């Protein structure tokens, strides 16, 4: 963790310990100790901390110590840029993929998938993520293995920049053994990943990390009423 950066940034933005405590989900009394080297921030709070310290999530992961310097340098520079404030009438196009991802045993996907541009308000997109709109995809989920978190027919938004397991427990679009699906992933020891179904009636299983390809992280969903 880059303790010096946190101290400097705190002073620059004139942040109070109470503000940092709220973003970090820690007691106010421990914040000063953490920033001065007696502890660390949780990966699960990266988004909240990034918003408070006014940096991207990727930069925050680097400051927390999840990403290395060479990882950061290899990223597309647009991932480190904060978007300009949106006007009410600003829209962007999000690519919708004509496919349904299994929330069960997996979906085989052909090489060619039709795409359709979907217009969405830029303000809404910026409220969801700082990732550029051209790195987002909309797909539908089918099956019940991710219930109650996701239901069959839900439209999910996937951040295809996030192709590595950077969260302790996140939901991802994955390709395992040639089948694509939406599953929760969790590190399971050295070079192992636990593939989790939120539906408690489904089995979870461990796989070698090298056998699993992450296509992106699910960051938002929409559901018909």
Secondary structure, DSSP 8 states (H G I E B T S, - for coil): --HHHHHHHHHHHT--HHHHHHHHTS-HHHHHHHHTTS----GGGHHHHHHHHTS-HHHHHHHHTSS-HHHHHTS-GGGG-------TT-EEEEEEEEEEEESSS-EE--S---EEEEEEEHHHHHHH-SS-GGGEEEEEEESSTTTTTS-TT-EEEEETT--S--SSSEEEEEEETTEEEEEEEEE-STTEEEEE-SSTTS--EEEEGGGEEEEEEEEEEE---
